[in-house]
Amino acid sequence: MLQTKPKTRLDYGRRVALVIDHIADNLDGDLSLERLAGIACFSPYHFHRIYRSITGETLAETVRRLRLHRAAMELARSAYPIERIARRAGYGSVEAFTRAFGSDHGEPPGAFRARLTPFQPFGNGDDIMLPVTIKDFDGVYLATLPHRGNYQEIGRSFDQIGAWAAARGLFTRPPRMIGIYYDDPESVPEAELRSEAGIEVEPGTPLSDGVTLRHLPPGRVASIVHKGPYAGLEEIYRLLYREWLPQSGEEIGDQPVFEVYLNTPRDVPPSELLTEVTLPLKG
């Protein structure tokens, strides 16, 4: 982190958040250093260092990460030709896109599309067993930002809450990153889906800039750890609710489902992401 006065650091965080928002909204637009520095009202000679000190990654790494994430969603949910998806991700050839996507996701785009979820249950027929763990959750306070719409696009809110926390020096120890999901995407229109991107904080942490304090209380939960790209999480939910829950004898508690991110796209490639899907249960 750059050595700056607290008020200056907070101002830097707000200005970087504007850039994060712009990048997410304009992945196919002008994302040059000069353009983004202008949005944040910084000199282009210094902005890349300020941005990296706040976010922990370079501008180029942010753009690459978001474009490849969008490409994964298009592979999983659309019939677009791979050549078109490669161009939208900023690659001049399918070969270059295949190398980049394979390096991040652990398999080429064609194989990823053919195998829409990296998660495979074990068992057969009606005897489907999931590696679900029932345990006690210790509870946590979160500083959260809301997200409305496609759950797969909540990364923008996580980038913003991360910049907010970094600007306040809240990374003295690695905090938990948790997403809270209030609606069923198979029942609620995509535009109306409600979720929140959260980062662990102390209960008395001062809040600002639209950040809200949430408390996930302690209690019994069912959890399942998914390894791989976030695109595979939808199948985890289907199996958890449709297969495991009816056979488990458990009842759902009066709290929304949440995801604990055991690592992040900044730390590891998508193929190595670990996400703990957590379903609150009645005690």
BALOBA-1460 file (C-alpha; in Angstrom, 3 decimals):
// residues 283
<rec num="1" residu="m" x="0.000" y="0.000" z="0.000"/>
<rec num="2" residu="l" x="1.270" y="3.458" z="-0.818"/>
<rec num="3" residu="q" x="2.213" y="5.495" z="2.239"/>
<rec num="4" residu="t" x="-0.521" y="8.151" z="2.243"/>
<rec num="5" residu="k" x="-2.568" y="10.051" z="4.804"/>
<rec num="6" residu="p" x="-5.812" y="8.303" z="5.816"/>
<rec num="7" residu="k" x="-8.110" y="10.847" z="4.110"/>
<rec num="8" residu="t" x="-6.037" y="10.700" z="0.948"/>
<rec num="9" residu="r" x="-6.096" y="6.898" z="0.976"/>
<rec num="10" residu="l" x="-9.891" y="6.903" z="1.337"/>
<rec num="11" residu="d" x="-10.186" y="9.308" z="-1.582"/>
<rec num="12" residu="y" x="-7.908" y="7.055" z="-3.640"/>
<rec num="13" residu="g" x="-10.150" y="4.101" z="-2.801"/>
<rec num="14" residu="r" x="-13.266" y="5.927" z="-3.987"/>
<rec num="15" residu="r" x="-11.608" y="6.951" z="-7.229"/>
<rec num="16" residu="v" x="-10.313" y="3.442" z="-7.893"/>
<rec num="17" residu="a" x="-13.848" y="2.110" z="-7.277"/>
<rec num="18" residu="l" x="-15.066" y="4.316" z="-10.127"/>
<rec num="19" residu="v" x="-12.519" y="2.688" z="-12.411"/>
<rec num="20" residu="i" x="-13.529" y="-0.820" z="-11.303"/>
<rec num="21" residu="d" x="-17.137" y="0.025" z="-12.133"/>
<rec num="22" residu="h" x="-16.174" y="1.429" z="-15.529"/>
<rec num="23" residu="i" x="-14.093" y="-1.617" z="-16.466"/>
<rec num="24" residu="a" x="-16.951" y="-3.996" z="-15.609"/>
<rec num="25" residu="d" x="-19.383" y="-1.946" z="-17.721"/>
<rec num="26" residu="n" x="-17.047" y="-1.463" z="-20.696"/>
<rec num="27" residu="l" x="-15.103" y="-4.658" z="-21.280"/>
<rec num="28" residu="d" x="-15.381" y="-4.064" z="-25.034"/>
<rec num="29" residu="g" x="-14.626" y="-0.329" z="-24.859"/>
<rec num="30" residu="d" x="-11.623" y="1.914" z="-24.377"/>
<rec num="31" residu="l" x="-9.728" y="0.570" z="-21.373"/>
<rec num="32" residu="s" x="-6.450" y="2.320" z="-22.061"/>
<rec num="33" residu="l" x="-4.357" y="3.596" z="-19.181"/>
<rec num="34" residu="e" x="-5.051" y="7.186" z="-20.249"/>
<rec num="35" residu="r" x="-8.831" y="6.652" z="-20.314"/>
<rec num="36" residu="l" x="-8.981" y="4.918" z="-16.930"/>
<rec num="37" residu="a" x="-6.598" y="7.378" z="-15.296"/>
<rec num="38" residu="g" x="-8.839" y="10.196" z="-16.526"/>
<rec num="39" residu="i" x="-11.910" y="8.590" z="-14.939"/>
<rec num="40" residu="a" x="-10.070" y="8.474" z="-11.603"/>
<rec num="41" residu="c" x="-8.602" y="11.976" z="-12.107"/>
<rec num="42" residu="f" x="-5.033" y="10.719" z="-11.739"/>
<rec num="43" residu="s" x="-1.976" y="11.318" z="-13.868"/>
<rec num="44" residu="p" x="-1.410" y="8.284" z="-16.140"/>
<rec num="45" residu="y" x="2.223" y="8.342" z="-15.023"/>
<rec num="46" residu="h" x="1.200" y="7.331" z="-11.496"/>
<rec num="47" residu="f" x="-2.247" y="5.757" z="-11.756"/>
<rec num="48" residu="h" x="-1.095" y="2.206" z="-12.505"/>
<rec num="49" residu="r" x="0.919" y="2.163" z="-9.254"/>
<rec num="50" residu="i" x="-1.976" y="3.602" z="-7.228"/>
<rec num="51" residu="y" x="-4.414" y="1.110" z="-8.740"/>
<rec num="52" residu="r" x="-2.142" y="-1.841" z="-7.960"/>
<rec num="53" residu="s" x="-1.565" y="-0.655" z="-4.405"/>
<rec num="54" residu="i" x="-5.335" y="-0.527" z="-3.781"/>
<rec num="55" residu="t" x="-6.515" y="-3.619" z="-5.685"/>
<rec num="56" residu="g" x="-3.498" y="-5.925" z="-5.501"/>
<rec num="57" residu="e" x="-3.404" y="-6.433" z="-9.268"/>
<rec num="58" residu="t" x="-2.544" y="-4.411" z="-12.348"/>
<rec num="59" residu="l" x="-5.098" y="-2.886" z="-14.679"/>
<rec num="60" residu="a" x="-4.156" y="-5.416" z="-17.350"/>
<rec num="61" residu="e" x="-4.668" y="-8.295" z="-14.901"/>
<rec num="62" residu="t" x="-8.123" y="-6.985" z="-13.946"/>
<rec num="63" residu="v" x="-9.213" y="-6.662" z="-17.577"/>
<rec num="64" residu="r" x="-7.852" y="-10.097" z="-18.483"/>
<rec num="65" residu="r" x="-9.522" y="-11.729" z="-15.479"/>
<rec num="66" residu="l" x="-12.925" y="-10.186" z="-16.182"/>
<rec num="67" residu="r" x="-12.834" y="-10.925" z="-19.901"/>
<rec num="68" residu="l" x="-11.911" y="-14.568" z="-19.332"/>
<rec num="69" residu="h" x="-14.651" y="-14.863" z="-16.705"/>
<rec num="70" residu="r" x="-17.166" y="-13.493" z="-19.215"/>
<rec num="71" residu="a" x="-15.829" y="-15.933" z="-21.804"/>
<rec num="72" residu="a" x="-16.425" y="-18.820" z="-19.396"/>
<rec num="73" residu="m" x="-20.021" y="-17.678" z="-18.908"/>
<rec num="74" residu="e" x="-20.561" y="-17.474" z="-22.662"/>
<rec num="75" residu="l" x="-19.098" y="-20.936" z="-23.162"/>
<rec num="76" residu="a" x="-21.369" y="-22.355" z="-20.480"/>
<rec num="77" residu="r" x="-24.577" y="-20.520" z="-21.387"/>
<rec num="78" residu="s" x="-24.513" y="-19.662" z="-25.076"/>
<rec num="79" residu="a" x="-24.023" y="-21.242" z="-28.478"/>
<rec num="80" residu="y" x="-21.647" y="-18.506" z="-29.634"/>
<rec num="81" residu="p" x="-18.785" y="-19.855" z="-31.747"/>
<rec num="82" residu="i" x="-15.502" y="-20.028" z="-29.861"/>
<rec num="83" residu="e" x="-13.974" y="-17.676" z="-32.435"/>
<rec num="84" residu="r" x="-16.520" y="-14.977" z="-31.491"/>
<rec num="85" residu="i" x="-15.941" y="-15.510" z="-27.766"/>
<rec num="86" residu="a" x="-12.183" y="-15.283" z="-28.335"/>
<rec num="87" residu="r" x="-12.531" y="-11.937" z="-30.117"/>
<rec num="88" residu="r" x="-14.737" y="-10.516" z="-27.346"/>
<rec num="89" residu="a" x="-12.139" y="-11.609" z="-24.811"/>
<rec num="90" residu="g" x="-9.526" y="-9.570" z="-26.669"/>
<rec num="91" residu="y" x="-7.645" y="-12.366" z="-28.463"/>
<rec num="92" residu="g" x="-6.707" y="-12.175" z="-32.127"/>
<rec num="93" residu="s" x="-6.922" y="-15.911" z="-32.711"/>
<rec num="94" residu="v" x="-8.658" y="-18.966" z="-31.317"/>
<rec num="95" residu="e" x="-5.216" y="-20.468" z="-30.650"/>
<rec num="96" residu="a" x="-4.162" y="-17.576" z="-28.410"/>
<rec num="97" residu="f" x="-7.512" y="-17.651" z="-26.592"/>
<rec num="98" residu="t" x="-7.271" y="-21.419" z="-26.126"/>
<rec num="99" residu="r" x="-3.823" y="-21.094" z="-24.549"/>
<rec num="100" residu="a" x="-4.946" y="-18.317" z="-22.184"/>
<rec num="101" residu="f" x="-8.237" y="-19.999" z="-21.251"/>
<rec num="102" residu="g" x="-6.576" y="-23.371" z="-20.775"/>
<rec num="103" residu="s" x="-3.898" y="-21.863" z="-18.563"/>
<rec num="104" residu="d" x="-6.531" y="-20.277" z="-16.318"/>
<rec num="105" residu="h" x="-9.276" y="-22.907" z="-16.345"/>
<rec num="106" residu="g" x="-7.224" y="-26.081" z="-16.602"/>
<rec num="107" residu="e" x="-8.773" y="-27.219" z="-19.882"/>
<rec num="108" residu="p" x="-9.356" y="-25.796" z="-23.374"/>
<rec num="109" residu="p" x="-12.584" y="-23.882" z="-24.065"/>
<rec num="110" residu="g" x="-14.108" y="-26.676" z="-26.136"/>
<rec num="111" residu="a" x="-13.692" y="-29.198" z="-23.331"/>
<rec num="112" residu="f" x="-15.003" y="-26.678" z="-20.799"/>
<rec num="113" residu="r" x="-18.139" y="-26.141" z="-22.893"/>
<rec num="114" residu="a" x="-18.685" y="-29.885" z="-23.302"/>
<rec num="115" residu="r" x="-18.370" y="-30.389" z="-19.557"/>
<rec num="116" residu="l" x="-20.451" y="-27.487" z="-18.280"/>
<rec num="117" residu="t" x="-19.708" y="-28.204" z="-14.643"/>
<rec num="118" residu="p" x="-16.355" y="-29.220" z="-13.200"/>
<rec num="119" residu="f" x="-18.173" y="-30.931" z="-10.314"/>
<rec num="120" residu="q" x="-19.150" y="-34.593" z="-10.577"/>
<rec num="121" residu="p" x="-21.290" y="-36.343" z="-7.921"/>
<rec num="122" residu="f" x="-20.398" y="-39.890" z="-7.083"/>
<rec num="123" residu="g" x="-22.822" y="-42.785" z="-6.850"/>
<rec num="124" residu="n" x="-25.435" y="-43.767" z="-9.440"/>
<rec num="125" residu="g" x="-29.164" y="-43.812" z="-10.008"/>
<rec num="126" residu="d" x="-31.034" y="-42.675" z="-6.900"/>
<rec num="127" residu="d" x="-27.966" y="-43.314" z="-4.765"/>
<rec num="128" residu="i" x="-26.354" y="-39.884" z="-5.314"/>
<rec num="129" residu="m" x="-23.948" y="-38.986" z="-2.553"/>
<rec num="130" residu="l" x="-22.492" y="-35.529" z="-2.139"/>
<rec num="131" residu="p" x="-19.486" y="-34.648" z="0.003"/>
<rec num="132" residu="v" x="-21.589" y="-32.515" z="2.337"/>
<rec num="133" residu="t" x="-20.298" y="-31.649" z="5.798"/>
<rec num="134" residu="i" x="-22.622" y="-30.650" z="8.646"/>
<rec num="135" residu="k" x="-20.785" y="-28.442" z="11.110"/>
<rec num="136" residu="d" x="-21.042" y="-25.432" z="13.401"/>
<rec num="137" residu="f" x="-20.453" y="-22.056" z="11.782"/>
<rec num="138" residu="d" x="-18.828" y="-19.531" z="14.110"/>
<rec num="139" residu="g" x="-20.653" y="-16.459" z="12.810"/>
<rec num="140" residu="v" x="-19.141" y="-13.378" z="11.206"/>
<rec num="141" residu="y" x="-19.680" y="-9.654" z="10.719"/>
<rec num="142" residu="l" x="-19.361" y="-8.437" z="7.141"/>
<rec num="143" residu="a" x="-19.056" y="-5.111" z="5.406"/>
<rec num="144" residu="t" x="-21.168" y="-5.628" z="2.290"/>
<rec num="145" residu="l" x="-22.090" y="-4.003" z="-0.984"/>
<rec num="146" residu="p" x="-25.299" y="-4.989" z="-2.764"/>
<rec num="147" residu="h" x="-25.464" y="-6.583" z="-6.182"/>
<rec num="148" residu="r" x="-28.599" y="-6.834" z="-8.281"/>
<rec num="149" residu="g" x="-28.789" y="-9.160" z="-11.275"/>
<rec num="150" residu="n" x="-26.867" y="-12.180" z="-12.560"/>
<rec num="151" residu="y" x="-25.004" y="-13.783" z="-9.673"/>
<rec num="152" residu="q" x="-22.063" y="-14.519" z="-11.957"/>
<rec num="153" residu="e" x="-21.474" y="-10.768" z="-12.234"/>
<rec num="154" residu="i" x="-21.103" y="-10.139" z="-8.494"/>
<rec num="155" residu="g" x="-17.336" y="-9.960" z="-8.969"/>
<rec num="156" residu="r" x="-17.668" y="-6.231" z="-9.601"/>
<rec num="157" residu="s" x="-19.056" y="-5.710" z="-6.095"/>
<rec num="158" residu="f" x="-16.269" y="-7.850" z="-4.623"/>
<rec num="159" residu="d" x="-13.673" y="-5.756" z="-6.422"/>
<rec num="160" residu="q" x="-15.285" y="-2.605" z="-5.027"/>
<rec num="161" residu="i" x="-15.586" y="-3.852" z="-1.441"/>
<rec num="162" residu="g" x="-11.977" y="-5.025" z="-1.668"/>
<rec num="163" residu="a" x="-10.852" y="-1.545" z="-2.746"/>
<rec num="164" residu="w" x="-12.964" y="-0.015" z="0.037"/>
<rec num="165" residu="a" x="-11.313" y="-2.271" z="2.642"/>
<rec num="166" residu="a" x="-7.793" y="-1.790" z="1.272"/>
<rec num="167" residu="a" x="-8.167" y="1.990" z="1.373"/>
<rec num="168" residu="r" x="-8.996" y="1.687" z="5.085"/>
<rec num="169" residu="g" x="-6.107" y="-0.614" z="5.929"/>
<rec num="170" residu="l" x="-8.374" y="-3.538" z="6.826"/>
<rec num="171" residu="f" x="-6.053" y="-6.171" z="5.364"/>
<rec num="172" residu="t" x="-3.753" y="-6.465" z="8.369"/>
<rec num="173" residu="r" x="-4.814" y="-10.121" z="8.392"/>
<rec num="174" residu="p" x="-6.473" y="-12.072" z="5.566"/>
<rec num="175" residu="p" x="-10.229" y="-11.479" z="5.952"/>
<rec num="176" residu="r" x="-12.918" y="-13.872" z="4.861"/>
<rec num="177" residu="m" x="-14.685" y="-12.974" z="1.626"/>
<rec num="178" residu="i" x="-18.317" y="-14.115" z="1.635"/>
<rec num="179" residu="g" x="-21.157" y="-13.764" z="-0.847"/>
<rec num="180" residu="i" x="-24.765" y="-13.797" z="0.389"/>
<rec num="181" residu="y" x="-27.443" y="-14.953" z="-2.066"/>
<rec num="182" residu="y" x="-31.092" y="-14.250" z="-1.325"/>
<rec num="183" residu="d" x="-32.992" y="-15.600" z="-4.352"/>
<rec num="184" residu="d" x="-33.317" y="-18.726" z="-6.481"/>
<rec num="185" residu="p" x="-32.029" y="-17.904" z="-9.984"/>
<rec num="186" residu="e" x="-34.353" y="-20.545" z="-11.444"/>
<rec num="187" residu="s" x="-37.427" y="-18.871" z="-9.917"/>
<rec num="188" residu="v" x="-36.642" y="-15.143" z="-9.858"/>
<rec num="189" residu="p" x="-36.030" y="-13.073" z="-13.022"/>
<rec num="190" residu="e" x="-32.313" y="-12.442" z="-13.493"/>
<rec num="191" residu="a" x="-32.646" y="-8.656" z="-13.233"/>
<rec num="192" residu="e" x="-34.294" y="-9.024" z="-9.797"/>
<rec num="193" residu="l" x="-31.787" y="-11.386" z="-8.178"/>
<rec num="194" residu="r" x="-30.449" y="-9.992" z="-4.886"/>
<rec num="195" residu="s" x="-27.026" y="-10.690" z="-3.453"/>
<rec num="196" residu="e" x="-24.294" y="-9.018" z="-1.428"/>
<rec num="197" residu="a" x="-20.512" y="-9.100" z="-1.625"/>
<rec num="198" residu="g" x="-19.006" y="-9.115" z="1.853"/>
<rec num="199" residu="i" x="-15.668" y="-8.889" z="3.580"/>
<rec num="200" residu="e" x="-15.061" y="-9.822" z="7.224"/>
<rec num="201" residu="v" x="-14.770" y="-6.847" z="9.607"/>
<rec num="202" residu="e" x="-14.943" y="-6.101" z="13.310"/>
<rec num="203" residu="p" x="-18.466" y="-5.181" z="14.531"/>
<rec num="204" residu="g" x="-17.575" y="-1.532" z="15.214"/>
<rec num="205" residu="t" x="-15.897" y="-0.823" z="11.873"/>
<rec num="206" residu="p" x="-16.957" y="2.631" z="10.540"/>
<rec num="207" residu="l" x="-18.950" y="2.297" z="7.327"/>
<rec num="208" residu="s" x="-19.351" y="4.646" z="4.366"/>
<rec num="209" residu="d" x="-19.927" y="4.828" z="0.605"/>
<rec num="210" residu="g" x="-23.025" y="2.607" z="0.616"/>
<rec num="211" residu="v" x="-21.377" y="-0.176" z="2.628"/>
<rec num="212" residu="t" x="-23.692" y="-2.021" z="5.040"/>
<rec num="213" residu="l" x="-22.874" y="-4.131" z="8.107"/>
<rec num="214" residu="r" x="-24.316" y="-7.660" z="7.999"/>
<rec num="215" residu="h" x="-24.146" y="-10.324" z="10.688"/>
<rec num="216" residu="l" x="-24.211" y="-13.980" z="9.764"/>
<rec num="217" residu="p" x="-25.030" y="-15.604" z="13.108"/>
<rec num="218" residu="p" x="-23.417" y="-18.767" z="14.437"/>
<rec num="219" residu="g" x="-25.271" y="-22.022" z="13.943"/>
<rec num="220" residu="r" x="-25.396" y="-25.374" z="12.227"/>
<rec num="221" residu="v" x="-24.728" y="-25.413" z="8.491"/>
<rec num="222" residu="a" x="-24.359" y="-27.870" z="5.647"/>
<rec num="223" residu="s" x="-21.371" y="-27.089" z="3.464"/>
<rec num="224" residu="i" x="-19.836" y="-28.447" z="0.321"/>
<rec num="225" residu="v" x="-16.528" y="-27.279" z="-1.170"/>
<rec num="226" residu="h" x="-16.452" y="-26.796" z="-4.928"/>
<rec num="227" residu="k" x="-13.144" y="-26.707" z="-6.789"/>
<rec num="228" residu="g" x="-13.050" y="-24.970" z="-10.137"/>
<rec num="229" residu="p" x="-14.545" y="-21.999" z="-11.997"/>
<rec num="230" residu="y" x="-17.545" y="-20.213" z="-10.539"/>
<rec num="231" residu="a" x="-19.542" y="-21.296" z="-13.613"/>
<rec num="232" residu="g" x="-19.813" y="-24.754" z="-12.058"/>
<rec num="233" residu="l" x="-21.565" y="-23.548" z="-8.905"/>
<rec num="234" residu="e" x="-25.098" y="-23.649" z="-10.335"/>
<rec num="235" residu="e" x="-24.937" y="-27.427" z="-10.586"/>
<rec num="236" residu="i" x="-23.762" y="-27.632" z="-6.964"/>
<rec num="237" residu="y" x="-26.919" y="-25.808" z="-5.852"/>
<rec num="238" residu="r" x="-29.168" y="-28.063" z="-7.923"/>
<rec num="239" residu="l" x="-27.636" y="-31.183" z="-6.431"/>
<rec num="240" residu="l" x="-27.610" y="-29.759" z="-2.904"/>
<rec num="241" residu="y" x="-31.290" y="-28.728" z="-2.921"/>
<rec num="242" residu="r" x="-32.785" y="-31.404" z="-5.174"/>
<rec num="243" residu="e" x="-30.770" y="-34.449" z="-4.194"/>
<rec num="244" residu="w" x="-29.060" y="-34.037" z="-0.836"/>
<rec num="245" residu="l" x="-31.573" y="-31.988" z="1.166"/>
<rec num="246" residu="p" x="-34.666" y="-34.211" z="0.646"/>
<rec num="247" residu="q" x="-32.655" y="-37.282" z="1.668"/>
<rec num="248" residu="s" x="-30.826" y="-35.672" z="4.581"/>
<rec num="249" residu="g" x="-33.659" y="-35.287" z="7.081"/>
<rec num="250" residu="e" x="-32.447" y="-31.723" z="7.745"/>
<rec num="251" residu="e" x="-34.501" y="-28.509" z="7.713"/>
<rec num="252" residu="i" x="-33.249" y="-25.221" z="6.314"/>
<rec num="253" residu="g" x="-32.684" y="-22.397" z="8.797"/>
<rec num="254" residu="d" x="-34.056" y="-18.867" z="8.479"/>
<rec num="255" residu="q" x="-30.914" y="-17.382" z="6.886"/>
<rec num="256" residu="p" x="-29.876" y="-17.037" z="3.243"/>
<rec num="257" residu="v" x="-27.374" y="-19.346" z="1.629"/>
<rec num="258" residu="f" x="-23.848" y="-17.973" z="1.426"/>
<rec num="259" residu="e" x="-20.530" y="-18.789" z="-0.192"/>
<rec num="260" residu="v" x="-17.162" y="-18.597" z="1.566"/>
<rec num="261" residu="y" x="-14.320" y="-17.996" z="-0.876"/>
<rec num="262" residu="l" x="-11.293" y="-19.918" z="0.346"/>
<rec num="263" residu="n" x="-9.099" y="-18.245" z="-2.261"/>
<rec num="264" residu="t" x="-9.666" y="-15.636" z="-4.974"/>
<rec num="265" residu="p" x="-9.172" y="-15.173" z="-8.734"/>
<rec num="266" residu="r" x="-6.242" y="-12.905" z="-7.867"/>
<rec num="267" residu="d" x="-4.504" y="-15.726" z="-6.001"/>
<rec num="268" residu="v" x="-5.068" y="-18.738" z="-8.252"/>
<rec num="269" residu="p" x="-6.363" y="-19.588" z="-11.743"/>
<rec num="270" residu="p" x="-10.088" y="-20.462" z="-12.025"/>
<rec num="271" residu="s" x="-9.292" y="-24.179" z="-12.148"/>
<rec num="272" residu="e" x="-7.937" y="-23.934" z="-8.568"/>
<rec num="273" residu="l" x="-10.680" y="-21.780" z="-7.039"/>
<rec num="274" residu="l" x="-12.182" y="-23.200" z="-3.824"/>
<rec num="275" residu="t" x="-15.713" y="-22.115" z="-2.906"/>
<rec num="276" residu="e" x="-17.550" y="-23.374" z="0.164"/>
<rec num="277" residu="v" x="-21.299" y="-23.322" z="-0.488"/>
<rec num="278" residu="t" x="-22.935" y="-22.986" z="2.923"/>
<rec num="279" residu="l" x="-26.599" y="-23.759" z="3.702"/>
<rec num="280" residu="p" x="-27.831" y="-22.689" z="7.183"/>
<rec num="281" residu="l" x="-29.777" y="-25.415" z="9.009"/>
<rec num="282" residu="k" x="-32.170" y="-25.429" z="11.922"/>
<rec num="283" residu="g" x="-30.478" y="-26.275" z="15.214"/>
